[in-house]
Amino acid sequence: MLFLKQQTTITRTFRKSWPLLLLFILSNLWVGLQAIPSFALSIDVNSTLQQFVLGWGLIGFLVLALLLINSSLRIRWTIYTLVISGLFQATYGSLMTLSGIESSFLLPKDTYLGVATGTFINRNHLAGYLVICLSMGLGMMIALLNLTPSGNWRNRLRRWITALLSQKILLRLALVMMVIGLVLTHSRMGNTSFFAAMMITGVLALLLSKHASRSTLILLSSLIIIDIFIVGTFFGIEKVVDRLENTSSQRETRDEVDHYSLTLMSNNLLLGSGSGTFYTAFPEYREADIRLFYDHAHNDYLEFLTERGLIGFIPLLLAIILSFLVALKAQWTRRNPLMRGLSFGCLMSMIAMGMHATVDFNLQIPANAASFMLVLALGWISFYHQPVPKKLVPTTHYDKDSQAAHF
């Protein structure tokens, strides 16, 4: 409709991102073949068909992002929208936990009591979503940094006062609130992946930057110090540490699930059991020590590989690797502060989600999957988007004789 109304055009980013779109389309076409009953590739055709439709929805979302996020203003508002959404989830989840109301958006919670879940059911999925929002918000903070030397103490003081009265302080407070929400989830890998990804991406940014900014180093250091030692002290980071220290193979069953999933994967390595069929296929392979019902493998890599096989999994993996390399190249070559901040947020988000995917199934949750598709699109935008130079403002001309203004 937008093309018919001539309200949008094919952007440079969209043209350059054809490998990304092709890889996702190839993977989803394989899911479509799995859903054909006569091919007998899926053990649950209806579930595979649902995943096929969902896949096209996510691809359509990716296409819209590549086409419509075509200006610096839209890039900024997209990031701010993610930050506002993450702020709502963190605030809602924190209030429900600290007040003892324990409600999951109009419905009383019956699981994960005492920890923040927001409007999600699983605390780990809230943690995954918050990490995406935090990563992009941190990227925007870096984009807003003043990269020129401050000079004397007067200029430094002037900058501090300006920062306190600008949007930077609001963004920083939003990041603090999201960190509080993340800590209150008590998600082990959610917290670990966030701080690890922030440090890894920070090191990459400092190494790749030809003009390493002291402001960037100060910002990252303040995040680690303030968020861990101050926010964590008041909002229970010690409980996250206790959960990490008390993690053991005797108390965890997810490692056994992964073990049995490997057998399931090896039996369907090439073709897969059918997208969306893990909960149908897994009961045949689990042993008596697994008493709980698992509808997903707590490992996104294993689940995608088990369900889609190598034919459907390799294009997905290549799409993410390619997007990471594009964002990394943007961090190396782009001088525009917004594009550098955008690539920083995308790199951090991809690293964190890649780590979290080893122990959970965030990418099986539509909200997190769609947000991650947006991150991939922004990674390509950070490299290929060319800011449009400001047009010259028309000037007012005066007739010397009549002294009348003509516009």
C-alpha positions in Angstrom: 0.0 0.0 0.0 2.8 2.4 0.8 4.4 1.8 -2.6 1.1 2.3 -4.4 0.6 5.6 -2.5 4.2 6.5 -3.3 4.9 7.1 0.4 8.0 5.0 0.5 10.8 3.9 -1.8 13.4 1.1 -1.9 16.2 2.2 0.4 19.9 1.6 -0.1 19.9 -0.5 3.1 17.1 -2.7 1.8 19.0 -3.3 -1.5 22.2 -4.1 0.3 20.5 -6.5 2.8 19.3 -9.0 0.2 21.6 -11.8 1.5 19.9 -11.4 5.0 16.4 -11.6 3.5 17.4 -14.5 1.2 18.7 -16.6 4.1 15.6 -16.1 6.2 13.4 -16.8 3.2 15.3 -20.0 2.4 14.9 -21.3 6.0 11.2 -20.5 6.0 10.6 -22.1 2.6 12.1 -25.3 4.1 9.6 -25.0 7.0 6.9 -24.8 4.3 8.1 -28.0 2.7 8.1 -29.7 6.2 4.4 -28.6 6.5 3.3 -30.5 3.4 1.7 -33.7 4.6 2.7 -35.8 1.5 6.4 -35.2 2.1 6.1 -36.6 5.7 8.9 -34.3 6.9 7.1 -33.2 10.1 5.7 -35.3 12.9 3.2 -32.5 13.6 2.0 -30.8 10.5 -0.3 -28.3 12.2 2.5 -27.0 14.5 4.9 -26.7 11.6 2.3 -24.8 9.6 1.9 -22.4 12.5 5.7 -21.8 12.5 5.6 -21.3 8.8 3.0 -18.5 9.1 4.9 -17.0 12.1 8.1 -17.1 10.0 6.6 -15.0 7.2 5.3 -12.6 9.8 8.8 -12.1 11.2 10.3 -11.7 7.7 7.6 -9.1 6.9 8.5 -7.3 10.1 12.2 -7.3 9.1 11.3 -6.0 5.6 9.3 -3.1 7.1 12.1 -2.2 9.4 14.6 -2.1 6.6 12.3 0.0 4.4 10.7 2.4 6.9 13.6 3.1 9.3 15.2 5.4 6.7 16.1 8.5 8.5 18.1 9.5 11.6 14.9 10.7 13.3 13.2 7.3 12.7 16.3 5.5 14.0 16.3 7.5 17.2 12.5 7.1 17.7 12.8 3.3 17.1 15.5 3.1 19.8 13.5 5.3 22.2 10.4 3.1 21.6 12.4 0.0 22.6 13.7 1.9 25.7 10.2 3.0 26.7 8.9 -0.5 26.2 11.7 -2.0 28.3 11.2 0.7 31.0 7.5 -0.2 31.2 8.3 -3.9 31.6 11.0 -3.3 34.2 8.8 -0.8 36.2 5.8 -3.1 36.1 7.7 -6.2 37.0 9.6 -4.4 39.8 6.4 -2.9 41.3 4.6 -6.2 41.2 7.5 -8.0 42.9 8.3 -5.3 45.6 4.7 -4.7 46.4 3.8 -8.3 46.8 0.8 -8.1 44.4 2.4 -10.7 42.1 0.2 -10.1 39.0 1.2 -10.9 35.4 -0.7 -8.1 33.6 -4.3 -8.5 34.9 -3.9 -12.1 35.8 -2.5 -13.4 39.2 0.8 -15.2 38.9 1.0 -18.8 39.9 4.7 -19.4 39.0 7.9 -17.4 39.5 6.6 -15.8 42.6 9.0 -13.3 44.3 10.8 -12.5 41.1 10.1 -10.0 38.3 8.4 -11.3 35.2 6.7 -8.2 33.8 4.0 -9.2 31.4 5.9 -12.4 30.5 5.3 -15.7 32.1 9.0 -16.7 32.4 11.5 -14.5 34.2 14.2 -15.5 31.7 12.2 -14.1 28.8 11.7 -10.8 30.6 15.5 -10.8 31.2 16.1 -11.5 27.5 13.8 -8.7 26.4 15.3 -6.2 28.9 18.8 -7.0 27.7 17.8 -6.1 24.1 16.3 -2.8 25.3 19.3 -2.1 27.6 21.7 -2.8 24.7 20.0 -0.4 22.3 19.6 2.2 25.1 23.3 2.0 25.9 24.0 2.4 22.2 22.0 5.6 22.2 23.8 6.9 25.3 27.1 6.4 23.4 25.7 8.2 20.4 24.8 11.2 22.6 28.3 11.4 24.1 30.4 14.5 23.4 33.5 13.2 21.7 35.5 16.5 21.6 37.9 17.2 24.5 36.3 19.2 27.3 39.3 21.4 27.9 39.3 23.4 31.2 37.2 22.8 34.2 34.6 25.4 33.2 33.8 23.6 30.0 33.7 20.4 31.9 31.3 21.8 34.4 29.1 23.3 31.7 28.9 19.9 30.0 27.9 18.2 33.2 25.1 20.8 33.8 23.9 20.5 30.2 23.8 16.7 30.5 21.8 16.9 33.7 19.2 19.1 31.9 19.1 17.2 28.7 17.6 13.9 27.5 20.7 12.1 28.5 19.7 12.1 32.2 16.2 10.7 31.3 17.8 8.0 29.2 20.3 7.1 32.0 17.5 6.9 34.6 15.6 4.6 32.2 18.7 2.4 31.9 19.0 2.2 35.7 15.3 1.2 36.1 15.8 -1.5 33.5 18.9 -2.8 35.3 16.8 -2.9 38.5 14.2 -4.9 36.7 16.9 -7.2 35.3 18.4 -7.9 38.7 14.9 -8.5 40.2 14.3 -11.3 37.6 17.1 -13.2 39.4 17.9 -14.7 36.0 21.4 -16.1 36.1 22.2 -16.0 32.4 20.2 -12.9 31.8 22.4 -10.9 34.2 25.6 -12.7 33.2 25.0 -12.2 29.5 24.2 -8.5 29.9 27.3 -7.6 31.8 29.5 -9.9 29.8 28.2 -8.6 26.5 28.6 -5.0 27.7 32.3 -5.6 28.6 33.0 -7.5 25.4 31.3 -4.9 23.2 33.0 -2.1 25.1 36.4 -3.6 24.5 35.6 -4.1 20.8 34.4 -0.5 20.5 37.6 0.9 22.1 39.8 -1.4 19.9 38.0 -0.6 16.7 37.6 3.1 17.3 40.4 5.1 15.6 39.6 7.9 18.1 38.9 6.1 21.3 36.7 8.4 23.5 37.4 8.8 27.1 33.7 9.5 27.5 32.9 6.0 26.3 35.2 4.4 28.8 33.8 6.5 31.6 30.2 5.6 30.6 30.9 1.9 30.5 32.8 2.0 33.8 30.0 3.9 35.5 27.5 1.4 34.3 29.4 -1.5 35.8 30.1 0.3 39.1 26.7 1.9 39.6 24.6 -0.9 38.3 26.4 -3.7 40.1 27.6 -2.2 43.3 24.9 0.3 44.0 21.7 -0.9 42.3 22.6 -4.5 42.9 23.1 -3.9 46.7 19.6 -2.5 47.2 17.7 -4.8 44.8 19.2 -8.2 45.5 22.0 -9.0 43.1 23.4 -11.2 45.9 20.4 -13.5 45.2 21.6 -13.8 41.6 25.1 -14.6 42.8 23.7 -17.2 45.2 21.8 -18.9 42.3 25.0 -18.9 40.3 27.0 -20.4 43.1 24.4 -23.0 44.0 24.0 -24.1 40.4 24.8 -27.8 40.1 24.1 -30.7 37.9 22.3 -32.4 40.7 19.8 -29.6 41.0 19.4 -28.7 37.4 17.5 -30.9 34.9 18.1 -28.7 31.8 21.5 -30.4 31.2 19.7 -33.8 31.0 17.2 -32.2 28.6 20.0 -31.1 26.4 21.6 -34.5 26.6 18.4 -36.3 25.5 17.9 -33.5 22.9 21.2 -34.4 21.3 19.9 -37.9 20.7 16.8 -36.5 19.2 18.9 -34.1 17.1 21.2 -36.8 15.8 18.2 -38.8 14.6 16.9 -35.8 12.6 20.1 -34.0 11.8 19.6 -33.3 8.2 15.9 -32.8 7.7 14.7 -32.1 11.2 11.5 -33.3 13.0 9.5 -30.4 11.8 9.5 -26.8 13.0 7.5 -26.4 16.3 7.5 -30.1 17.1 10.0 -30.3 19.9 7.3 -30.9 22.6 5.9 -33.7 20.4 9.2 -35.4 19.7 11.0 -35.1 23.0 8.8 -37.4 25.2 10.0 -40.4 23.1 13.6 -39.7 24.0 13.5 -38.5 27.7 14.2 -40.9 30.5 12.6 -41.4 33.9 14.9 -38.7 35.6 13.0 -36.0 33.6 9.7 -35.7 35.4 8.7 -32.2 34.2 7.1 -31.5 30.8 9.4 -29.6 28.5 7.7 -27.9 25.5 10.9 -26.3 24.5 14.6 -27.3 24.7 16.4 -24.9 27.0 18.8 -24.2 24.2 17.8 -22.3 21.1 20.6 -23.8 19.0 19.5 -27.3 19.8 15.8 -26.6 19.3 16.3 -25.0 15.9 18.7 -27.7 14.8 16.4 -30.5 16.0 13.3 -29.1 14.4 14.7 -27.7 11.2 17.7 -29.9 10.6 20.9 -28.6 9.1 19.0 -27.5 5.9 16.8 -25.1 7.9 19.3 -24.2 10.6 22.4 -23.2 8.6 20.6 -20.3 6.8 19.4 -18.9 10.2 22.9 -19.1 11.7 24.5 -17.5 8.6 22.0 -14.7 8.7 23.0 -13.8 12.3 26.7 -14.2 11.7 26.5 -12.0 8.6 24.5 -9.3 10.5 27.1 -9.4 13.3 29.9 -8.9 10.8 28.1 -6.0 9.2 27.5 -4.3 12.5 31.1 -4.9 13.4 32.2 -3.3 10.2 30.0 -0.3 11.0 31.8 0.1 14.3 35.1 0.1 12.5 34.3 2.4 9.6 31.5 4.7 10.5 32.3 8.1 12.0 28.7 9.3 12.5 28.0 9.1 16.3 24.5 7.8 15.8 25.6 5.0 13.5 28.4 4.0 15.9 26.1 4.0 18.8 23.5 2.0 16.8 26.1 -0.6 15.8 27.3 -0.8 19.5 23.8 -1.6 20.7 23.3 -4.2 17.9 26.6 -5.9 18.7 25.9 -6.0 22.4 22.4 -7.4 21.9 23.6 -10.1 19.5 26.4 -11.2 21.8 24.0 -11.3 24.8 21.3 -13.2 23.0 23.8 -15.6 21.6 25.0 -16.4 25.1 21.5 -16.6 26.6 20.4 -18.9 23.8 22.7 -21.6 25.1 20.5 -22.1 28.2 17.1 -20.9 27.3 14.6 -20.4 24.5 14.2 -16.7 24.1 13.9 -16.8 20.4 10.9 -19.1 20.6 9.0 -16.2 22.2 7.3 -14.0 19.5 8.0 -10.7 21.3 11.7 -11.5 21.8 12.0 -13.0 18.3 10.5 -9.9 16.7 12.7 -7.6 18.8 15.8 -9.6 17.7 14.8 -9.3 14.1 14.6 -5.5 14.6 18.1 -5.6 16.1 19.4 -7.5 13.0 17.8 -4.9 10.7 19.3 -2.0 12.7 22.7 -3.7 12.4 22.5 -3.4 8.6 21.1 0.1 8.9 24.1 1.1 11.0 26.4 0.3 8.2 24.5 1.2 5.0 22.3 4.1 6.1 23.5 7.4 4.7 22.1 10.4 6.6 20.5 12.9 4.2 22.2 16.3 4.3 20.0 19.1 5.6 18.4 21.0 2.7 19.1 24.7 2.5 16.3 26.7 4.1 14.6 29.0 1.5 15.5 32.6 2.2 13.1 35.6 2.0 13.8 37.9 -1.0 13.0 41.6 -0.9 12.2 43.9 -3.8 14.4 47.0 -3.3 11.8 49.2 -4.9 8.6 48.1 -3.2 10.4 46.6 -0.1 7.7 43.9 -0.3 8.5 40.4 0.7 8.2 37.7 -1.9 8.2 34.0 -0.8 
